[in-house]
């Protein structure tokens, strides 16, 4: 009975202690709290036990108070996320740290675009930015018509050259620089050299990730070195995550080995194409391939654009005072090329009386011609020999002799690639031809510059326009109309 009364008394004291603890922690004076704890015992004895119990109870209430405070804060935070909740007071909205910088950027952009017009974006533009700078209106009246045309062409080139990168090997650096100048961009920074043991060393010093990359590298002599440089440059750019790689090959080496003329010989033109395709090229731009079927040596995923170098020579010969001109093919395989050159002169310069002739040659062996026969009439005419390349110039010089022997008035020659191997330069200098016109697809030499019968035209504008059209997703065939 006494124990039951004692237990009830302890429960009553614990409830009173809880109420007192809550009041004590709500006040600022802790001494009153401990004094009230002692009063709970009545006599003040045994206060140590009650003090311990009070501390435990205080801890529970303190934790409960903190939990309640955290819960209220969480509700307030959730009310900011869900403003539809009613009855809860929301705190101030957080400030956006990028607001100031965004305003500054917008203000700077608006100030920079003052005085410039914003044309409508063209469908051929690869860029998503429709803001294109044009010539400031205050300078338009100061420019001539030609300067305005050049300025407009420069603006278009800059519009489409955002992701365009142009690199070059050691094959023809002068041509690469001229193409870059025509496009209005800088040549990409790269190291293409050799190690001490003769191995090719290729290092690209620019970021090409996601870029549209063009490599200008003719595979002219030294053929194997230039091919290896081209393959390693393609591999380097492919491993550097270039978006698309287009190789510009003004002169395609090994092009004359395009079929098996006898047993146990390679088809080297196809093998070189397979090597480049295995390295990961996406497109090929060439100038006057020796045979059109070389385009088929590449797979369907690698389109080949075979540019006609003859259109560069049309303007040159169209400006000459030719008398009864006749276009002559030095062999049966080049009749189609000579026919296209004839049709180009007739269409562009209204020369309706142009003739066409052909020389049939019989070779004793490679590089040596045994007999040549003329098919056509050239008596009293100015003849233009049209071929894709001049190697040792033996065939060309003998063809000129045949034409002169058949009564030709003057003999000219045009070829896209002037290799002039061995005695080729001397043979032209001592030949019966008036002039030999070639393109700069192959780098020149001091001996060629000293030859008065040689005239070199630049193919850079044609290649630059082809690169620009491909990058801007325009037609290539429009260049030849």
C-alpha positions as a Markdown table, in Angstrom:
| # | Residue | x | y | z |
|---|---|---|---|---|
| 1 | Unk | 0.0 | 0.0 | 0.0 |
| 2 | Unk | 2.8 | 2.4 | 0.9 |
| 3 | Unk | 4.7 | 1.4 | -2.2 |
| 4 | Unk | 1.6 | 2.2 | -4.3 |
| 5 | Unk | 1.2 | 5.6 | -2.7 |
| 6 | Unk | 4.9 | 6.3 | -3.2 |
| 7 | Unk | 4.7 | 5.4 | -6.9 |
| 8 | Unk | 1.7 | 7.7 | -7.4 |
| 9 | Unk | 3.5 | 10.5 | -5.7 |
| 10 | Unk | 6.5 | 10.0 | -8.0 |
| 11 | Unk | 4.3 | 10.2 | -11.1 |
| 12 | Unk | 2.7 | 13.4 | -9.8 |
| 13 | Unk | 6.1 | 14.9 | -9.1 |
| 14 | Unk | 7.3 | 13.9 | -12.6 |
| 15 | Unk | 4.3 | 15.7 | -14.2 |
| 16 | Unk | 4.9 | 18.7 | -12.1 |
| 17 | Unk | 8.6 | 18.5 | -12.9 |
| 18 | Unk | 7.9 | 18.4 | -16.7 |
| 19 | Unk | 5.7 | 21.5 | -16.4 |
| 20 | Unk | 8.3 | 23.3 | -14.3 |
| 21 | Unk | 11.1 | 22.3 | -16.8 |
| 22 | Unk | 9.2 | 23.7 | -19.7 |
| 23 | Unk | 8.7 | 27.0 | -17.8 |
| 24 | Unk | 12.3 | 27.1 | -16.8 |
| 25 | Unk | 13.7 | 26.7 | -20.4 |
| 26 | Unk | 11.3 | 29.3 | -21.6 |
| 27 | Unk | 12.7 | 31.8 | -19.1 |
| 28 | Unk | 16.2 | 33.3 | -19.1 |
| 29 | Unk | 17.2 | 32.4 | -15.5 |
| 30 | Unk | 18.4 | 28.9 | -14.9 |
| 31 | Unk | 18.7 | 29.3 | -11.2 |
| 32 | Unk | 14.9 | 29.6 | -10.7 |
| 33 | Unk | 14.6 | 26.3 | -12.6 |
| 34 | Unk | 16.8 | 24.3 | -10.2 |
| 35 | Unk | 15.2 | 26.0 | -7.2 |
| 36 | Unk | 11.8 | 24.8 | -8.4 |
| 37 | Unk | 13.2 | 21.3 | -8.8 |
| 38 | Unk | 14.2 | 21.3 | -5.1 |
| 39 | Unk | 10.7 | 22.5 | -4.1 |
| 40 | Unk | 9.1 | 19.5 | -5.9 |
| 41 | Unk | 10.6 | 17.2 | -3.2 |
| 42 | Unk | 8.9 | 19.2 | -0.4 |
| 43 | Unk | 11.7 | 18.9 | 2.1 |
| 44 | Unk | 14.6 | 19.6 | -0.2 |
| 45 | Unk | 16.1 | 16.2 | 0.5 |
| 46 | Unk | 16.9 | 13.8 | -2.3 |
| 47 | Unk | 17.2 | 16.8 | -4.7 |
| 48 | Unk | 20.1 | 15.2 | -6.6 |
| 49 | Unk | 17.9 | 12.4 | -8.0 |
| 50 | Unk | 15.2 | 14.8 | -9.0 |
| 51 | Unk | 17.8 | 17.1 | -10.5 |
| 52 | Unk | 19.0 | 14.2 | -12.8 |
| 53 | Unk | 15.4 | 13.4 | -13.7 |
| 54 | Unk | 14.8 | 17.1 | -14.5 |
| 55 | Unk | 17.8 | 17.2 | -16.8 |
| 56 | Unk | 16.5 | 14.2 | -18.7 |
| 57 | Unk | 13.1 | 15.8 | -19.1 |
| 58 | Unk | 14.6 | 19.1 | -20.1 |
| 59 | Unk | 16.6 | 17.3 | -22.8 |
| 60 | Unk | 13.5 | 15.7 | -24.2 |
| 61 | Unk | 11.6 | 19.0 | -24.2 |
| 62 | Unk | 14.6 | 20.8 | -25.7 |
| 63 | Unk | 14.9 | 18.3 | -28.5 |
| 64 | Unk | 11.1 | 18.5 | -29.1 |
| 65 | Unk | 11.4 | 22.2 | -29.3 |
| 66 | Unk | 14.2 | 22.1 | -31.8 |
| 67 | Unk | 12.3 | 19.5 | -33.9 |
| 68 | Unk | 9.2 | 21.7 | -33.9 |
| 69 | Unk | 11.3 | 24.7 | -35.0 |
| 70 | Unk | 13.0 | 22.7 | -37.8 |
| 71 | Unk | 9.6 | 21.4 | -38.9 |
| 72 | Unk | 8.2 | 25.0 | -39.1 |
| 73 | Unk | 11.3 | 26.1 | -41.1 |
| 74 | Unk | 10.8 | 23.2 | -43.5 |
| 75 | Unk | 7.1 | 24.1 | -44.0 |
| 76 | Unk | 8.1 | 27.7 | -44.8 |
| 77 | Unk | 10.7 | 26.4 | -47.3 |
| 78 | Unk | 8.2 | 24.1 | -48.9 |
| 79 | Unk | 5.8 | 27.0 | -49.2 |
| 80 | Unk | 8.3 | 28.8 | -51.3 |
| 81 | Unk | 8.5 | 25.9 | -53.6 |
| 82 | Unk | 4.7 | 25.4 | -53.6 |
| 83 | Unk | 3.2 | 28.9 | -53.4 |
| 84 | Unk | -0.3 | 27.5 | -53.6 |
| 85 | Unk | -0.2 | 26.5 | -49.9 |
| 86 | Unk | -2.2 | 28.9 | -47.8 |
| 87 | Unk | -1.8 | 29.9 | -44.2 |
| 88 | Unk | 2.0 | 29.7 | -44.2 |
| 89 | Unk | 4.1 | 32.8 | -44.2 |
| 90 | Unk | 6.7 | 32.7 | -47.0 |
| 91 | Unk | 10.2 | 34.2 | -46.7 |
| 92 | Unk | 11.8 | 36.5 | -49.3 |
| 93 | Unk | 12.5 | 35.1 | -52.7 |
| 94 | Unk | 16.3 | 34.2 | -53.3 |
| 95 | Unk | 18.2 | 36.5 | -55.6 |
| 96 | Unk | 19.5 | 35.1 | -58.9 |
| 97 | Unk | 23.4 | 35.5 | -58.9 |
| 98 | Unk | 23.5 | 35.6 | -62.7 |
| 99 | Unk | 21.0 | 38.4 | -63.1 |
| 100 | Unk | 23.6 | 41.1 | -63.0 |
| 101 | Unk | 25.9 | 39.4 | -65.4 |
| 102 | Unk | 23.1 | 38.5 | -67.8 |
| 103 | Unk | 22.0 | 42.2 | -67.9 |
| 104 | Unk | 25.6 | 43.3 | -68.6 |
| 105 | Unk | 25.9 | 40.7 | -71.4 |
| 106 | Unk | 22.6 | 41.8 | -73.0 |
| 107 | Unk | 23.6 | 45.4 | -72.7 |
| 108 | Unk | 27.0 | 44.8 | -74.2 |
| 109 | Unk | 25.5 | 42.8 | -77.1 |
| 110 | Unk | 23.0 | 45.5 | -77.8 |
| 111 | Unk | 25.6 | 48.2 | -77.8 |
| 112 | Unk | 27.9 | 46.2 | -80.1 |
| 113 | Unk | 25.1 | 45.6 | -82.6 |
| 114 | Unk | 24.3 | 49.3 | -83.0 |
| 115 | Unk | 24.9 | 50.5 | -86.6 |
| 116 | Unk | 24.7 | 47.0 | -88.0 |
| 117 | Unk | 21.8 | 45.4 | -89.9 |
| 118 | Unk | 20.4 | 42.0 | -89.0 |
| 119 | Unk | 19.6 | 40.1 | -92.3 |
| 120 | Unk | 17.5 | 37.1 | -92.5 |
| 121 | Unk | 19.3 | 33.8 | -92.0 |
| 122 | Unk | 20.0 | 31.9 | -95.2 |
| 123 | Unk | 19.1 | 28.3 | -95.6 |
| 124 | Unk | 22.6 | 27.4 | -96.6 |
| 125 | Unk | 24.2 | 28.8 | -93.5 |
| 126 | Unk | 25.5 | 26.1 | -91.1 |
| 127 | Unk | 25.5 | 28.6 | -88.2 |
| 128 | Unk | 22.5 | 29.0 | -86.0 |
| 129 | Unk | 23.3 | 32.5 | -85.1 |
| 130 | Unk | 21.3 | 34.8 | -87.4 |
| 131 | Unk | 23.1 | 38.0 | -86.4 |
| 132 | Unk | 25.6 | 38.7 | -89.2 |
| 133 | Unk | 27.6 | 41.8 | -89.3 |
| 134 | Unk | 27.3 | 43.8 | -92.5 |
| 135 | Unk | 29.2 | 46.8 | -93.6 |
| 136 | Unk | 28.4 | 49.8 | -91.5 |
| 137 | Unk | 26.1 | 52.2 | -93.3 |
| 138 | Unk | 28.3 | 55.2 | -92.7 |
| 139 | Unk | 31.1 | 53.6 | -94.8 |
| 140 | Unk | 29.0 | 52.4 | -97.7 |
| 141 | Unk | 29.1 | 55.7 | -99.6 |
| 142 | Unk | 32.9 | 55.6 | -99.3 |
| 143 | Unk | 33.4 | 52.3 | -101.1 |
| 144 | Unk | 33.5 | 51.6 | -104.8 |
| 145 | Unk | 31.5 | 48.9 | -106.5 |
| 146 | Unk | 34.4 | 46.5 | -106.6 |
| 147 | Unk | 35.3 | 47.1 | -103.0 |
| 148 | Unk | 31.7 | 46.6 | -102.0 |
| 149 | Unk | 31.5 | 43.3 | -103.8 |
| 150 | Unk | 34.8 | 42.1 | -102.1 |
| 151 | Unk | 33.4 | 43.3 | -98.7 |
| 152 | Unk | 30.2 | 41.3 | -99.3 |
| 153 | Unk | 32.1 | 38.2 | -100.3 |
| 154 | Unk | 34.3 | 38.5 | -97.2 |
| 155 | Unk | 31.2 | 38.8 | -95.0 |
| 156 | Unk | 29.7 | 35.7 | -96.5 |
| 157 | Unk | 33.0 | 33.8 | -96.0 |
| 158 | Unk | 33.1 | 34.8 | -92.4 |
| 159 | Unk | 29.5 | 33.8 | -92.0 |
| 160 | Unk | 30.2 | 30.3 | -93.1 |
| 161 | Unk | 33.7 | 29.8 | -91.7 |
| 162 | Unk | 32.8 | 29.6 | -88.1 |
| 163 | Unk | 33.6 | 25.9 | -87.8 |
| 164 | Unk | 36.0 | 25.6 | -90.7 |
| 165 | Unk | 39.7 | 24.7 | -90.2 |
| 166 | Unk | 42.2 | 24.6 | -93.1 |
| 167 | Unk | 45.5 | 22.7 | -92.6 |
| 168 | Unk | 48.3 | 21.9 | -95.0 |
| 169 | Unk | 51.2 | 19.4 | -95.3 |
| 170 | Unk | 54.5 | 20.1 | -97.0 |
| 171 | Unk | 53.2 | 19.1 | -100.4 |
| 172 | Unk | 52.3 | 22.6 | -101.6 |
| 173 | Unk | 52.4 | 25.2 | -98.9 |
| 174 | Unk | 52.2 | 28.2 | -101.3 |
| 175 | Unk | 48.9 | 26.9 | -102.7 |
| 176 | Unk | 47.5 | 26.3 | -99.2 |
| 177 | Unk | 48.3 | 29.9 | -98.2 |
| 178 | Unk | 46.7 | 31.2 | -101.3 |
| 179 | Unk | 43.5 | 29.2 | -100.6 |
| 180 | Unk | 43.4 | 30.5 | -97.1 |
| 181 | Unk | 43.7 | 34.0 | -98.3 |
| 182 | Unk | 40.9 | 33.5 | -100.8 |
| 183 | Unk | 38.7 | 32.1 | -98.0 |
| 184 | Unk | 39.6 | 34.9 | -95.6 |
| 185 | Unk | 40.8 | 32.6 | -92.9 |
| 186 | Unk | 44.2 | 31.7 | -91.3 |
| 187 | Unk | 46.0 | 28.5 | -92.1 |
| 188 | Unk | 45.7 | 26.1 | -89.2 |
| 189 | Unk | 48.8 | 25.8 | -86.9 |
| 190 | Unk | 50.4 | 22.4 | -87.2 |
| 191 | Unk | 53.9 | 20.8 | -87.2 |
| 192 | Unk | 54.5 | 18.5 | -90.1 |
| 193 | Unk | 58.2 | 17.5 | -90.2 |
| 194 | Unk | 60.5 | 14.5 | -89.8 |
| 195 | Unk | 62.3 | 12.9 | -86.9 |
| 196 | Unk | 66.0 | 12.2 | -87.1 |
| 197 | Unk | 65.4 | 8.7 | -88.6 |
| 198 | Unk | 63.2 | 10.1 | -91.3 |
| 199 | Unk | 59.8 | 9.2 | -89.8 |
| 200 | Unk | 57.0 | 11.7 | -90.3 |
| 201 | Unk | 56.2 | 13.9 | -87.3 |
| 202 | Unk | 52.7 | 15.4 | -87.2 |
| 203 | Unk | 51.4 | 17.7 | -84.4 |
| 204 | Unk | 48.2 | 19.8 | -84.5 |
| 205 | Unk | 48.4 | 22.9 | -82.4 |
| 206 | Unk | 44.7 | 23.9 | -82.5 |
| 207 | Unk | 41.5 | 22.6 | -81.1 |
| 208 | Unk | 39.5 | 20.8 | -83.8 |
| 209 | Unk | 36.8 | 19.1 | -81.8 |
| 210 | Unk | 33.6 | 19.3 | -83.7 |
| 211 | Unk | 35.2 | 21.3 | -86.5 |
| 212 | Unk | 34.9 | 20.9 | -90.3 |
| 213 | Unk | 38.5 | 20.3 | -91.3 |
| 214 | Unk | 40.1 | 20.5 | -94.7 |
| 215 | Unk | 43.6 | 19.2 | -95.5 |
| 216 | Unk | 45.4 | 20.5 | -98.6 |
| 217 | Unk | 48.1 | 18.0 | -99.6 |
| 218 | Unk | 49.0 | 17.0 | -103.2 |
| 219 | Unk | 50.6 | 13.6 | -103.4 |
| 220 | Unk | 53.3 | 14.9 | -105.8 |
| 221 | Unk | 57.0 | 14.1 | -105.7 |
| 222 | Unk | 58.2 | 13.0 | -103.1 |
| 223 | Unk | 55.1 | 10.9 | -103.5 |
| 224 | Unk | 55.5 | 8.5 | -100.6 |
| 225 | Unk | 56.4 | 11.1 | -98.1 |
| 226 | Unk | 53.5 | 13.3 | -99.0 |
| 227 | Unk | 51.1 | 10.3 | -98.9 |
| 228 | Unk | 52.4 | 9.4 | -95.4 |
| 229 | Unk | 52.0 | 12.9 | -94.2 |
| 230 | Unk | 48.4 | 13.0 | -95.5 |
| 231 | Unk | 47.5 | 9.7 | -93.8 |
| 232 | Unk | 49.0 | 10.7 | -90.5 |
| 233 | Unk | 47.3 | 14.1 | -90.5 |
| 234 | Unk | 44.0 | 12.5 | -91.2 |
| 235 | Unk | 44.6 | 10.0 | -88.3 |
| 236 | Unk | 45.6 | 12.8 | -86.0 |
| 237 | Unk | 42.6 | 14.9 | -86.7 |
| 238 | Unk | 40.2 | 11.9 | -86.5 |
| 239 | Unk | 41.6 | 11.1 | -83.0 |
| 240 | Unk | 41.2 | 14.7 | -82.1 |
| 241 | Unk | 37.4 | 14.4 | -82.6 |
| 242 | Unk | 37.1 | 16.5 | -85.8 |
| 243 | Unk | 33.5 | 16.4 | -87.0 |
| 244 | Unk | 34.3 | 16.0 | -90.7 |
| 245 | Unk | 37.6 | 15.6 | -92.6 |
| 246 | Unk | 37.9 | 16.6 | -96.2 |
| 247 | Unk | 41.2 | 16.0 | -98.1 |
| 248 | Unk | 42.0 | 18.4 | -100.9 |
| 249 | Unk | 44.3 | 16.6 | -103.3 |
| 250 | Unk | 45.2 | 19.0 | -106.2 |
| 251 | Unk | 47.4 | 16.2 | -107.7 |
| 252 | Unk | 46.5 | 12.6 | -107.0 |
| 253 | Unk | 49.6 | 10.4 | -107.0 |
| 254 | Unk | 49.6 | 6.8 | -108.4 |
| 255 | Unk | 46.6 | 7.9 | -110.6 |
| 256 | Unk | 48.1 | 6.3 | -113.7 |
| 257 | Unk | 48.1 | 2.8 | -112.2 |
| 258 | Unk | 44.3 | 2.5 | -112.4 |
| 259 | Unk | 44.0 | -0.9 | -114.0 |
| 260 | Unk | 45.9 | -4.1 | -114.7 |
| 261 | Unk | 47.6 | -3.8 | -118.1 |
| 262 | Unk | 49.5 | -7.0 | -117.5 |
| 263 | Unk | 49.7 | -9.9 | -115.0 |
| 264 | Unk | 51.0 | -9.5 | -111.5 |
| 265 | Unk | 50.8 | -5.7 | -111.2 |
| 266 | Unk | 49.0 | -3.6 | -108.5 |
| 267 | Unk | 46.1 | -1.2 | -109.0 |
| 268 | Unk | 47.9 | 1.4 | -107.1 |
| 269 | Unk | 45.3 | 4.2 | -107.5 |
| 270 | Unk | 42.7 | 1.9 | -105.8 |
| 271 | Unk | 45.1 | 0.9 | -103.0 |
| 272 | Unk | 45.9 | 4.6 | -102.1 |
| 273 | Unk | 42.2 | 5.3 | -102.0 |
| 274 | Unk | 41.7 | 2.4 | -99.6 |
| 275 | Unk | 44.4 | 3.7 | -97.4 |
| 276 | Unk | 42.9 | 7.1 | -97.1 |
| 277 | Unk | 39.4 | 5.7 | -96.6 |
| 278 | Unk | 40.7 | 3.4 | -93.8 |
| 279 | Unk | 42.2 | 6.5 | -92.0 |
| 280 | Unk | 38.7 | 8.0 | -91.8 |
| 281 | Unk | 38.3 | 10.7 | -94.4 |
| 282 | Unk | 34.8 | 11.9 | -95.2 |
| 283 | Unk | 35.3 | 13.6 | -98.5 |
| 284 | Unk | 37.8 | 14.1 | -101.3 |
| 285 | Unk | 38.3 | 17.1 | -103.5 |
| 286 | Unk | 40.6 | 16.5 | -106.5 |
| 287 | Unk | 41.6 | 18.4 | -109.7 |
| 288 | Unk | 41.6 | 16.6 | -113.0 |
| 289 | Unk | 42.0 | 12.9 | -112.0 |
| 290 | Unk | 43.9 | 11.0 | -114.6 |
| 291 | Unk | 40.9 | 8.7 | -115.0 |
| 292 | Unk | 37.3 | 9.2 | -113.9 |
| 293 | Unk | 37.0 | 5.7 | -112.5 |
| 294 | Unk | 39.3 | 6.6 | -109.6 |
| 295 | Unk | 36.2 | 8.2 | -108.0 |
| 296 | Unk | 34.8 | 4.7 | -107.8 |
| 297 | Unk | 37.8 | 3.4 | -105.9 |
| 298 | Unk | 36.4 | 5.2 | -102.8 |
| 299 | Unk | 33.4 | 3.8 | -101.1 |
| 300 | Unk | 29.9 | 5.3 | -101.3 |
| 301 | Unk | 30.4 | 6.9 | -97.9 |
| 302 | Unk | 33.3 | 9.0 | -99.2 |
| 303 | Unk | 32.0 | 11.3 | -102.1 |
| 304 | Unk | 34.7 | 12.5 | -104.5 |
| 305 | Unk | 34.5 | 15.9 | -106.2 |
| 306 | Unk | 36.7 | 15.9 | -109.4 |
| 307 | Unk | 37.1 | 19.5 | -110.3 |
| 308 | Unk | 37.7 | 20.4 | -113.9 |
| 309 | Unk | 40.9 | 22.4 | -114.1 |
| 310 | Unk | 40.2 | 23.3 | -117.7 |
| 311 | Unk | 37.9 | 26.1 | -116.6 |
| 312 | Unk | 40.9 | 27.9 | -115.3 |
| 313 | Unk | 42.5 | 27.8 | -118.7 |
| 314 | Unk | 39.4 | 28.8 | -120.6 |
| 315 | Unk | 39.7 | 32.4 | -119.5 |
| 316 | Unk | 43.4 | 32.5 | -120.5 |
| 317 | Unk | 43.0 | 31.1 | -124.0 |
| 318 | Unk | 39.7 | 32.9 | -124.5 |
| 319 | Unk | 41.6 | 36.2 | -124.2 |
| 320 | Unk | 44.1 | 35.2 | -126.8 |
| 321 | Unk | 43.8 | 36.1 | -130.5 |
| 322 | Unk | 43.5 | 32.7 | -131.9 |
| 323 | Unk | 43.1 | 32.0 | -135.6 |
| 324 | Unk | 41.0 | 29.0 | -136.6 |
| 325 | Unk | 41.5 | 27.3 | -133.2 |
| 326 | Unk | 41.6 | 23.5 | -133.0 |
| 327 | Unk | 41.7 | 21.6 | -129.7 |
| 328 | Unk | 43.9 | 18.5 | -129.9 |
| 329 | Unk | 44.0 | 15.5 | -127.6 |
| 330 | Unk | 47.5 | 14.0 | -127.5 |
| 331 | Unk | 46.0 | 10.5 | -127.0 |
| 332 | Unk | 42.8 | 8.6 | -127.4 |
| 333 | Unk | 42.1 | 8.6 | -123.7 |
| 334 | Unk | 41.9 | 12.4 | -123.5 |
| 335 | Unk | 39.4 | 13.0 | -126.2 |
| 336 | Unk | 36.6 | 13.6 | -123.7 |
| 337 | Unk | 38.7 | 16.2 | -121.9 |
| 338 | Unk | 39.6 | 18.0 | -125.1 |
| 339 | Unk | 35.9 | 17.9 | -126.2 |
| 340 | Unk | 34.9 | 19.6 | -122.9 |
| 341 | Unk | 37.6 | 22.2 | -123.3 |
| 342 | Unk | 36.4 | 22.9 | -126.9 |
| 343 | Unk | 32.7 | 23.2 | -125.7 |
| 344 | Unk | 33.8 | 25.6 | -122.9 |
| 345 | Unk | 35.5 | 27.9 | -125.3 |
| 346 | Unk | 32.6 | 27.8 | -127.7 |
| 347 | Unk | 30.0 | 28.5 | -125.1 |
| 348 | Unk | 31.8 | 31.1 | -123.0 |
| 349 | Unk | 33.5 | 33.1 | -125.8 |
| 350 | Unk | 31.2 | 32.3 | -128.7 |
| 351 | Unk | 33.8 | 30.5 | -130.8 |
| 352 | Unk | 31.7 | 28.5 | -133.0 |
| 353 | Unk | 34.4 | 27.5 | -135.5 |
| 354 | Unk | 36.6 | 25.5 | -133.1 |
| 355 | Unk | 37.8 | 22.2 | -134.4 |
| 356 | Unk | 38.7 | 19.0 | -132.7 |
| 357 | Unk | 41.6 | 16.6 | -133.5 |
| 358 | Unk | 43.3 | 13.7 | -131.9 |
| 359 | Unk | 46.7 | 12.0 | -132.0 |
| 360 | Unk | 46.9 | 8.3 | -131.8 |
| 361 | Unk | 50.1 | 7.1 | -130.1 |
| 362 | Unk | 51.7 | 3.7 | -129.9 |
| 363 | Unk | 54.0 | 3.3 | -126.9 |
| 364 | Unk | 57.0 | 1.0 | -127.0 |
| 365 | Unk | 57.2 | 1.1 | -123.2 |
| 366 | Unk | 56.2 | 3.4 | -120.3 |
| 367 | Unk | 57.6 | 6.9 | -121.0 |
| 368 | Unk | 58.5 | 6.1 | -124.6 |
| 369 | Unk | 56.4 | 6.7 | -127.7 |
| 370 | Unk | 57.0 | 4.6 | -130.8 |
| 371 | Unk | 54.7 | 6.2 | -133.4 |
| 372 | Unk | 52.1 | 9.0 | -133.5 |
| 373 | Unk | 49.4 | 9.6 | -136.1 |
| 374 | Unk | 47.1 | 12.6 | -136.5 |
| 375 | Unk | 43.3 | 12.3 | -136.8 |
| 376 | Unk | 41.9 | 15.6 | -138.1 |
| 377 | Unk | 42.9 | 18.6 | -140.1 |
| 378 | Unk | 45.1 | 21.3 | -138.5 |
| 379 | Unk | 46.5 | 23.0 | -141.6 |
| 380 | Unk | 46.8 | 26.8 | -141.0 |
| 381 | Unk | 45.2 | 26.6 | -137.6 |
| 382 | Unk | 46.2 | 27.5 | -134.0 |
| 383 | Unk | 46.3 | 24.3 | -132.1 |
| 384 | Unk | 45.8 | 23.8 | -128.3 |
| 385 | Unk | 47.0 | 20.5 | -126.9 |
| 386 | Unk | 45.0 | 19.7 | -123.9 |
| 387 | Unk | 46.1 | 17.0 | -121.4 |
| 388 | Unk | 45.8 | 16.3 | -117.6 |
| 389 | Unk | 49.5 | 16.2 | -116.8 |
| 390 | Unk | 52.9 | 16.7 | -118.3 |
| 391 | Unk | 55.5 | 14.3 | -116.9 |
| 392 | Unk | 58.7 | 14.1 | -118.9 |
| 393 | Unk | 57.1 | 16.1 | -121.8 |
| 394 | Unk | 58.2 | 13.5 | -124.4 |
| 395 | Unk | 54.6 | 12.9 | -125.6 |
| 396 | Unk | 53.8 | 16.6 | -125.7 |
| 397 | Unk | 56.8 | 17.6 | -127.6 |
| 398 | Unk | 56.4 | 14.9 | -130.2 |
| 399 | Unk | 52.7 | 15.8 | -130.6 |
| 400 | Unk | 53.8 | 19.4 | -131.3 |
| 401 | Unk | 56.2 | 18.2 | -134.0 |
| 402 | Unk | 53.4 | 16.1 | -135.6 |
| 403 | Unk | 51.1 | 19.1 | -135.6 |
| 404 | Unk | 53.7 | 21.5 | -137.1 |
| 405 | Unk | 54.5 | 18.8 | -139.7 |
| 406 | Unk | 50.9 | 18.8 | -140.7 |
| 407 | Unk | 50.7 | 22.5 | -141.3 |
| 408 | Unk | 49.7 | 23.9 | -137.9 |
| 409 | Unk | 50.2 | 27.7 | -137.6 |
| 410 | Unk | 50.9 | 27.9 | -133.9 |
| 411 | Unk | 50.9 | 25.2 | -131.2 |
| 412 | Unk | 49.9 | 25.9 | -127.5 |
| 413 | Unk | 49.5 | 23.4 | -124.7 |
| 414 | Unk | 47.5 | 23.3 | -121.6 |
| 415 | Unk | 47.8 | 20.8 | -118.7 |
| 416 | Unk | 46.5 | 20.8 | -115.1 |
| 417 | Unk | 49.5 | 19.2 | -113.6 |
| 418 | Unk | 53.1 | 20.1 | -114.6 |
| 419 | Unk | 55.3 | 17.4 | -113.1 |
| 420 | Unk | 58.2 | 18.1 | -115.5 |
| 421 | Unk | 60.2 | 15.2 | -114.3 |
| 422 | Unk | 63.8 | 14.7 | -115.5 |
| 423 | Unk | 64.3 | 16.4 | -118.8 |
| 424 | Unk | 60.8 | 17.7 | -119.1 |
| 425 | Unk | 61.6 | 21.4 | -118.5 |
| 426 | Unk | 64.4 | 21.4 | -121.0 |
| 427 | Unk | 62.3 | 19.6 | -123.6 |
| 428 | Unk | 59.6 | 22.3 | -123.4 |
| 429 | Unk | 62.2 | 25.1 | -123.6 |
| 430 | Unk | 63.6 | 23.6 | -126.8 |
| 431 | Unk | 60.3 | 22.5 | -128.4 |
| 432 | Unk | 58.3 | 24.0 | -131.3 |
| 433 | Unk | 55.4 | 25.1 | -129.0 |
| 434 | Unk | 54.7 | 28.8 | -128.5 |
| 435 | Unk | 53.6 | 28.5 | -124.9 |
| 436 | Unk | 52.8 | 25.8 | -122.3 |
| 437 | Unk | 50.2 | 26.7 | -119.7 |
| 438 | Unk | 50.0 | 24.7 | -116.4 |
| 439 | Unk | 48.3 | 25.1 | -113.0 |
| 440 | Unk | 50.0 | 25.4 | -109.7 |
| 441 | Unk | 48.8 | 22.1 | -108.3 |
| 442 | Unk | 52.4 | 21.1 | -107.9 |
| 443 | Unk | 55.0 | 23.5 | -106.3 |
| 444 | Unk | 57.2 | 25.4 | -108.8 |
| 445 | Unk | 61.0 | 25.4 | -109.0 |
| 446 | Unk | 63.6 | 28.0 | -110.0 |
| 447 | Unk | 64.2 | 26.0 | -113.3 |
| 448 | Unk | 60.5 | 26.2 | -114.2 |
| 449 | Unk | 60.4 | 29.9 | -113.3 |
| 450 | Unk | 63.3 | 30.5 | -115.7 |
| 451 | Unk | 61.5 | 28.8 | -118.6 |
| 452 | Unk | 60.0 | 31.5 | -120.8 |
| 453 | Unk | 57.6 | 29.1 | -122.5 |
| 454 | Unk | 56.0 | 28.1 | -119.2 |
| 455 | Unk | 53.0 | 30.0 | -117.9 |
| 456 | Unk | 51.6 | 29.0 | -114.5 |
| 457 | Unk | 48.0 | 29.8 | -113.5 |
| 458 | Unk | 46.5 | 29.6 | -110.1 |
| 459 | Unk | 43.9 | 27.0 | -109.2 |
| 460 | Unk | 43.4 | 28.5 | -105.7 |
| 461 | Unk | 40.2 | 30.4 | -106.5 |
| 462 | Unk | 38.6 | 27.3 | -107.9 |
| 463 | Unk | 39.6 | 25.2 | -104.8 |
| 464 | Unk | 38.6 | 27.9 | -102.4 |
| 465 | Unk | 35.2 | 28.3 | -104.0 |
| 466 | Unk | 34.7 | 24.5 | -103.9 |
| 467 | Unk | 35.7 | 24.4 | -100.2 |
| 468 | Unk | 33.3 | 27.3 | -99.4 |
| 469 | Unk | 30.4 | 25.6 | -101.3 |
| 470 | Unk | 30.9 | 22.3 | -99.6 |
| 471 | Unk | 31.1 | 24.0 | -96.2 |
| 472 | Unk | 28.0 | 26.1 | -96.9 |
| 473 | Unk | 26.2 | 23.1 | -98.3 |
| 474 | Unk | 25.9 | 24.6 | -101.8 |
| 475 | Unk | 26.2 | 23.0 | -105.2 |
| 476 | Unk | 29.6 | 22.1 | -106.7 |
| 477 | Unk | 28.3 | 21.6 | -110.2 |
| 478 | Unk | 27.4 | 25.3 | -110.3 |
| 479 | Unk | 31.1 | 26.1 | -110.5 |
| 480 | Unk | 31.3 | 24.6 | -114.0 |
| 481 | Unk | 28.2 | 26.2 | -115.6 |
